[in-house]
Amino acid sequence: DSTVPFSDMCHSPKHAEIVRIIADPSNLRKTRKDALHLDSAFKSRAKAFVTSDKRDIVGHRERLEPLLGLRIFHMPFEDSAFIEWVGHRRSDQL
């Protein structure tokens, strides 16, 4: 008996487009893992995605952010921008 909900094992409707955007024909295993991470963030309604993957994810954020409705931050280089973004979101919710 699995405790993982079935919906967590399915791709979102955005998954195929994520793969098209970040596809790296030379490393399909990495593309698959990156796409699953991004799709999981979308399915959990994340507002931000923090990554050190500059080439495959950050390098495509101008297309990924509007598709997924989340902000992508490159760590550790955008840590202060991320902290500022979180601060603004928290103050908006107060």
Secondary structure as UniProt FT lines:
FT   HELIX           6..9
FT   TURN            13..14
FT   HELIX           15..22
FT   TURN            25..26
FT   HELIX           28..43
FT   TURN            44..45
FT   STRAND          48..51
FT   TURN            54..57
FT   HELIX           58..60
FT   HELIX           61..68
FT   STRAND          71..74
FT   TURN            75..78
FT   HELIX           79..93
//
